[in-house]
Amino acid sequence: MITITFLGTSAMIPTKERNHSSILISYKDQGILIDCGEGTQRQLRIAGIKPGKITKLLITHWHGDHTLGIPGLIQNLAAHNYKSTLEIYGPKGSKKYLKSLLSGIVMQERIKYEVKELSSGIFYKNSFTLEAAQLNHIIPCLAYSFKEKDRRKINLNYLKKFDLTQHPLLGDLQKGKNIVYKGKKILASKATNVIPGKKITIIMDTAPANSAVKIAKNSDILIAESTWSKDLEKFVMKRKHLTAEIAAKMAKQANAKKLILTHFSQRYNDIDQLEMEAKKVFKNTILAEDFMQINV
Protein backbone atom coordinates (compact mmCIF):
# COMPACT_ATOMS: atom_id res chain seq x y z
CA MET A 1 0.00 0.00 0.00
CA ILE A 2 1.10 3.55 -0.75
CA THR A 3 0.37 6.27 1.80
CA ILE A 4 0.48 9.97 0.95
CA THR A 5 0.79 12.37 3.90
CA PHE A 6 0.34 16.09 3.36
CA LEU A 7 2.69 17.83 5.80
CA GLY A 8 2.20 21.35 4.44
CA THR A 9 -0.43 22.75 2.09
CA SER A 10 0.11 26.51 2.12
CA ALA A 11 1.85 28.60 -0.52
CA MET A 12 4.52 31.26 0.15
CA ILE A 13 3.12 32.38 3.51
CA PRO A 14 1.98 29.81 6.08
CA THR A 15 -1.21 30.21 8.08
CA LYS A 16 -2.32 28.94 11.48
CA GLU A 17 -3.86 25.94 9.75
CA ARG A 18 -1.40 25.35 6.91
CA ASN A 19 2.37 24.92 6.90
CA HIS A 20 4.75 25.40 3.99
CA SER A 21 4.83 22.80 1.21
CA SER A 22 5.83 19.22 1.95
CA ILE A 23 4.38 15.85 0.94
CA LEU A 24 5.53 12.39 2.03
CA ILE A 25 4.98 9.23 -0.01
CA SER A 26 5.48 6.10 2.10
CA TYR A 27 5.95 2.81 0.23
CA LYS A 28 7.44 -0.36 1.70
CA ASP A 29 10.81 0.68 3.17
CA GLN A 30 10.89 3.99 1.28
CA GLY A 31 9.94 7.43 2.55
CA ILE A 32 9.93 9.91 -0.34
CA LEU A 33 9.65 13.52 0.78
CA ILE A 34 8.63 15.99 -1.92
CA ASP A 35 9.80 19.45 -0.85
CA CYS A 36 10.69 20.45 2.68
CA GLY A 37 9.21 23.79 3.61
CA GLU A 38 10.03 25.57 6.85
CA GLY A 39 8.75 23.63 9.86
CA THR A 40 8.54 20.26 8.13
CA GLN A 41 10.40 18.48 10.95
CA ARG A 42 7.73 19.69 13.39
CA GLN A 43 4.97 18.57 11.04
CA LEU A 44 6.52 15.10 10.95
CA ARG A 45 6.48 14.98 14.76
CA ILE A 46 2.82 16.06 14.92
CA ALA A 47 1.95 13.44 12.28
CA GLY A 48 3.74 10.77 14.32
CA ILE A 49 6.21 10.00 11.52
CA LYS A 50 9.83 9.32 12.39
CA PRO A 51 12.15 11.46 10.21
CA GLY A 52 14.50 8.48 9.91
CA LYS A 53 11.92 6.84 7.64
CA ILE A 54 12.82 9.36 4.93
CA THR A 55 15.10 7.87 2.27
CA LYS A 56 14.72 10.36 -0.56
CA LEU A 57 14.15 14.12 -0.80
CA LEU A 58 12.76 15.40 -4.11
CA ILE A 59 13.00 19.16 -4.49
CA THR A 60 10.66 20.70 -7.03
CA HIS A 61 12.43 24.08 -7.00
CA TRP A 62 14.47 26.33 -4.73
CA HIS A 63 11.96 28.92 -3.57
CA GLY A 64 12.04 29.26 0.22
CA ASP A 65 8.56 27.93 0.91
CA HIS A 66 9.68 24.62 -0.58
CA THR A 67 13.20 24.33 0.87
CA LEU A 68 13.77 26.30 4.09
CA GLY A 69 13.02 23.24 6.21
CA ILE A 70 15.98 21.27 4.82
CA PRO A 71 18.60 22.41 7.38
CA GLY A 72 16.26 21.56 10.26
CA LEU A 73 15.48 18.15 8.77
CA ILE A 74 19.18 17.35 8.34
CA GLN A 75 19.93 18.40 11.93
CA ASN A 76 17.02 16.26 13.11
CA LEU A 77 18.29 13.22 11.22
CA ALA A 78 21.81 13.72 12.59
CA ALA A 79 20.49 13.98 16.15
CA HIS A 80 18.73 10.64 15.66
CA ASN A 81 21.88 8.91 14.31
CA TYR A 82 20.63 8.58 10.74
CA LYS A 83 22.85 5.89 9.24
CA SER A 84 21.69 5.90 5.63
CA THR A 85 22.79 8.22 2.86
CA LEU A 86 19.95 10.65 2.14
CA GLU A 87 19.29 10.77 -1.61
CA ILE A 88 18.49 14.33 -2.66
CA TYR A 89 17.19 15.12 -6.14
CA GLY A 90 16.39 18.48 -7.67
CA PRO A 91 16.67 20.74 -10.71
CA LYS A 92 19.89 22.18 -12.10
CA GLY A 93 21.69 24.26 -9.48
CA SER A 94 20.58 22.10 -6.54
CA LYS A 95 24.14 21.31 -5.40
CA LYS A 96 25.03 25.00 -5.27
CA TYR A 97 21.80 26.04 -3.56
CA LEU A 98 22.00 23.33 -0.91
CA LYS A 99 25.63 24.13 -0.16
CA SER A 100 24.74 27.82 0.27
CA LEU A 101 21.74 27.01 2.45
CA LEU A 102 23.79 24.88 4.83
CA SER A 103 26.91 27.10 4.84
CA GLY A 104 25.35 29.68 7.14
CA ILE A 105 24.54 27.16 9.87
CA VAL A 106 26.92 25.59 12.38
CA MET A 107 26.08 21.91 12.68
CA GLN A 108 27.86 19.74 15.22
CA GLU A 109 26.83 16.60 13.40
CA ARG A 110 25.99 16.00 9.78
CA ILE A 111 24.56 13.10 7.86
CA LYS A 112 25.73 11.62 4.60
CA TYR A 113 23.78 12.82 1.61
CA GLU A 114 24.12 12.72 -2.16
CA VAL A 115 22.68 15.37 -4.46
CA LYS A 116 21.71 14.58 -8.05
CA GLU A 117 20.59 17.28 -10.46
CA LEU A 118 17.86 16.28 -12.90
CA SER A 119 16.42 17.45 -16.17
CA SER A 120 13.68 15.12 -17.42
CA GLY A 121 13.02 11.39 -17.57
CA ILE A 122 13.16 8.37 -15.26
CA PHE A 123 15.91 8.74 -12.66
CA TYR A 124 15.18 5.84 -10.28
CA LYS A 125 14.04 2.30 -11.00
CA ASN A 126 13.42 -0.55 -8.57
CA SER A 127 10.06 -1.84 -7.31
CA PHE A 128 8.86 1.58 -8.45
CA THR A 129 10.08 4.27 -10.81
CA LEU A 130 10.56 7.97 -10.23
CA GLU A 131 10.33 10.34 -13.17
CA ALA A 132 10.92 14.08 -13.49
CA ALA A 133 9.70 16.66 -16.00
CA GLN A 134 10.58 20.31 -16.53
CA LEU A 135 7.83 22.77 -15.68
CA ASN A 136 7.28 26.43 -16.60
CA HIS A 137 8.03 28.48 -13.50
CA ILE A 138 10.11 31.64 -13.01
CA ILE A 139 13.04 29.47 -11.87
CA PRO A 140 13.87 25.85 -12.81
CA CYS A 141 11.13 23.61 -11.42
CA LEU A 142 10.37 19.90 -11.74
CA ALA A 143 7.24 17.78 -11.60
CA TYR A 144 7.66 14.30 -10.16
CA SER A 145 5.86 11.04 -10.83
CA PHE A 146 5.94 7.89 -8.68
CA LYS A 147 4.91 4.69 -10.52
CA GLU A 148 4.57 1.37 -8.75
CA LYS A 149 5.77 -1.63 -10.75
CA ASP A 150 3.04 -3.67 -12.44
CA ARG A 151 2.45 -7.07 -10.86
CA ARG A 152 0.94 -10.32 -12.07
CA LYS A 153 -1.87 -12.12 -10.27
CA ILE A 154 -2.20 -15.87 -10.77
CA ASN A 155 -5.29 -16.95 -12.75
CA LEU A 156 -6.16 -20.08 -10.77
CA ASN A 157 -9.21 -20.94 -12.89
CA TYR A 158 -7.00 -21.19 -15.96
CA LEU A 159 -4.30 -23.22 -14.17
CA LYS A 160 -6.83 -25.78 -12.93
CA LYS A 161 -6.97 -27.04 -16.52
CA PHE A 162 -3.38 -28.16 -16.01
CA ASP A 163 -3.99 -29.45 -12.48
CA LEU A 164 -1.57 -26.79 -11.28
CA THR A 165 -2.55 -24.88 -8.15
CA GLN A 166 0.53 -25.00 -5.94
CA HIS A 167 4.09 -25.25 -7.22
CA PRO A 168 7.35 -23.23 -7.15
CA LEU A 169 6.84 -22.65 -10.89
CA LEU A 170 4.02 -20.25 -10.05
CA GLY A 171 6.72 -17.78 -9.04
CA ASP A 172 8.08 -17.81 -12.60
CA LEU A 173 4.62 -17.11 -13.98
CA GLN A 174 4.31 -14.12 -11.66
CA LYS A 175 7.58 -12.85 -13.11
CA GLY A 176 6.05 -13.04 -16.59
CA LYS A 177 7.96 -16.17 -17.63
CA ASN A 178 6.37 -19.03 -19.55
CA ILE A 179 6.74 -22.47 -17.96
CA VAL A 180 6.50 -26.16 -18.87
CA TYR A 181 4.52 -28.36 -16.47
CA LYS A 182 4.00 -32.11 -17.08
CA GLY A 183 5.14 -31.62 -20.66
CA LYS A 184 2.69 -28.82 -21.37
CA LYS A 185 3.70 -25.23 -22.04
CA ILE A 186 1.84 -22.64 -19.98
CA LEU A 187 1.90 -19.04 -21.13
CA ALA A 188 2.30 -16.35 -18.49
CA SER A 189 0.06 -14.08 -20.55
CA LYS A 190 -2.85 -16.52 -20.04
CA ALA A 191 -1.99 -17.88 -16.61
CA THR A 192 -1.72 -14.45 -14.99
CA ASN A 193 -3.52 -11.13 -15.03
CA VAL A 194 -1.50 -7.90 -15.04
CA ILE A 195 -2.38 -5.55 -12.19
CA PRO A 196 -1.16 -2.06 -13.14
CA GLY A 197 0.95 -0.32 -10.52
CA LYS A 198 -0.41 2.85 -8.97
CA LYS A 199 0.82 6.20 -10.27
CA ILE A 200 1.09 9.43 -8.28
CA THR A 201 2.16 12.71 -9.87
CA ILE A 202 3.07 15.93 -8.06
CA ILE A 203 2.96 19.22 -9.95
CA MET A 204 4.00 22.27 -8.00
CA ASP A 205 4.66 25.85 -9.10
CA THR A 206 4.13 26.24 -12.82
CA ALA A 207 2.20 27.96 -15.56
CA PRO A 208 0.23 25.56 -17.79
CA ALA A 209 2.70 23.25 -19.53
CA ASN A 210 2.38 20.31 -21.93
CA SER A 211 5.15 18.59 -20.00
CA ALA A 212 2.98 18.63 -16.88
CA VAL A 213 0.08 16.97 -18.67
CA LYS A 214 2.40 14.40 -20.20
CA ILE A 215 4.03 13.28 -16.95
CA ALA A 216 0.62 13.17 -15.24
CA LYS A 217 -0.89 10.93 -17.95
CA ASN A 218 -3.16 8.25 -16.45
CA SER A 219 -2.22 9.07 -12.86
CA ASP A 220 -4.29 7.47 -10.14
CA ILE A 221 -3.60 10.56 -8.03
CA LEU A 222 -2.59 13.95 -9.42
CA ILE A 223 -1.48 16.42 -6.75
CA ALA A 224 -1.36 19.93 -8.14
CA GLU A 225 -0.82 23.43 -6.84
CA SER A 226 -3.77 25.79 -7.09
CA THR A 227 -2.47 28.99 -5.58
CA TRP A 228 -5.29 31.31 -6.62
CA SER A 229 -8.81 31.38 -8.00
CA LYS A 230 -9.67 32.09 -11.62
CA ASP A 231 -10.44 35.78 -10.96
CA LEU A 232 -6.67 36.26 -10.51
CA GLU A 233 -5.73 34.32 -13.64
CA LYS A 234 -3.77 37.18 -15.26
CA PHE A 235 -1.73 37.61 -12.10
CA VAL A 236 -1.28 33.86 -11.88
CA MET A 237 0.05 33.65 -15.43
CA LYS A 238 2.51 36.48 -14.74
CA ARG A 239 3.79 34.69 -11.63
CA LYS A 240 3.63 31.33 -13.43
CA HIS A 241 1.26 29.45 -11.16
CA LEU A 242 -1.98 27.49 -11.59
CA THR A 243 -5.53 28.36 -10.65
CA ALA A 244 -7.82 25.60 -9.38
CA GLU A 245 -9.63 25.67 -12.72
CA ILE A 246 -6.43 25.33 -14.76
CA ALA A 247 -5.25 22.45 -12.53
CA ALA A 248 -8.59 20.72 -13.13
CA LYS A 249 -8.24 21.16 -16.90
CA MET A 250 -4.79 19.59 -16.72
CA ALA A 251 -6.17 16.64 -14.73
CA LYS A 252 -8.85 16.14 -17.37
CA GLN A 253 -6.32 16.31 -20.22
CA ALA A 254 -4.07 13.84 -18.43
CA ASN A 255 -6.93 11.39 -17.83
CA ALA A 256 -6.12 11.35 -14.12
CA LYS A 257 -8.47 9.45 -11.83
CA LYS A 258 -8.34 11.84 -8.88
CA LEU A 259 -7.12 15.41 -8.38
CA ILE A 260 -5.90 16.72 -5.02
CA LEU A 261 -5.34 20.47 -4.85
CA THR A 262 -2.74 22.03 -2.54
CA HIS A 263 -0.41 25.07 -2.21
CA PHE A 264 -3.16 27.56 -1.36
CA SER A 265 -2.52 31.29 -1.01
CA GLN A 266 -2.87 32.68 2.51
CA ARG A 267 -5.37 35.22 1.15
CA TYR A 268 -8.12 32.58 1.27
CA ASN A 269 -9.72 31.98 4.66
CA ASP A 270 -12.28 29.85 2.84
CA ILE A 271 -11.08 27.75 -0.07
CA ASP A 272 -14.50 26.37 -1.02
CA GLN A 273 -14.41 28.70 -4.02
CA LEU A 274 -11.33 26.89 -5.34
CA GLU A 275 -13.03 23.54 -4.91
CA MET A 276 -16.12 24.70 -6.81
CA GLU A 277 -14.04 26.08 -9.69
CA ALA A 278 -12.13 22.81 -10.01
CA LYS A 279 -15.15 20.51 -9.71
CA LYS A 280 -16.94 22.29 -12.54
CA VAL A 281 -14.19 20.93 -14.79
CA PHE A 282 -13.03 17.79 -12.97
CA LYS A 283 -15.56 16.31 -10.57
CA ASN A 284 -13.27 13.97 -8.63
CA THR A 285 -11.37 16.78 -6.92
CA ILE A 286 -10.59 17.19 -3.22
CA LEU A 287 -8.66 19.82 -1.28
CA ALA A 288 -5.62 18.85 0.77
CA GLU A 289 -5.27 19.74 4.43
CA ASP A 290 -2.23 19.51 6.67
CA PHE A 291 -1.87 15.95 8.04
CA MET A 292 -4.41 14.50 5.61
CA GLN A 293 -3.46 10.95 4.62
CA ILE A 294 -4.49 9.14 1.45
CA ASN A 295 -4.00 5.41 0.94
CA VAL A 296 -3.63 4.36 -2.67
WOSULHU-V417575 format. One record per helix or strand. SS is the DSSP state (A for helix, B for strand). FROM is the first residue (numbers start at 1). TO is the last residue. If there is no record, write none. Layout:
BEGIN
ss:SS from:FROM to:TO
ss:SS from:FROM to:TO
END
This chain:
BEGIN
ss:B from:2 to:8
ss:B from:10 to:10
ss:B from:22 to:27
ss:B from:30 to:34
ss:A from:40 to:47
ss:A from:51 to:53
ss:B from:56 to:58
ss:A from:64 to:67
ss:A from:70 to:79
ss:B from:85 to:90
ss:A from:94 to:103
ss:B from:112 to:117
ss:B from:121 to:125
ss:B from:128 to:134
ss:B from:142 to:148
ss:B from:151 to:154
ss:A from:156 to:162
ss:A from:169 to:174
ss:B from:179 to:181
ss:B from:184 to:186
ss:A from:188 to:191
ss:B from:192 to:195
ss:B from:199 to:203
ss:A from:210 to:215
ss:B from:221 to:225
ss:B from:228 to:228
ss:A from:230 to:239
ss:B from:243 to:243
ss:A from:244 to:253
ss:B from:259 to:262
ss:B from:264 to:264
ss:A from:272 to:279
ss:B from:285 to:287
ss:B from:293 to:295
END
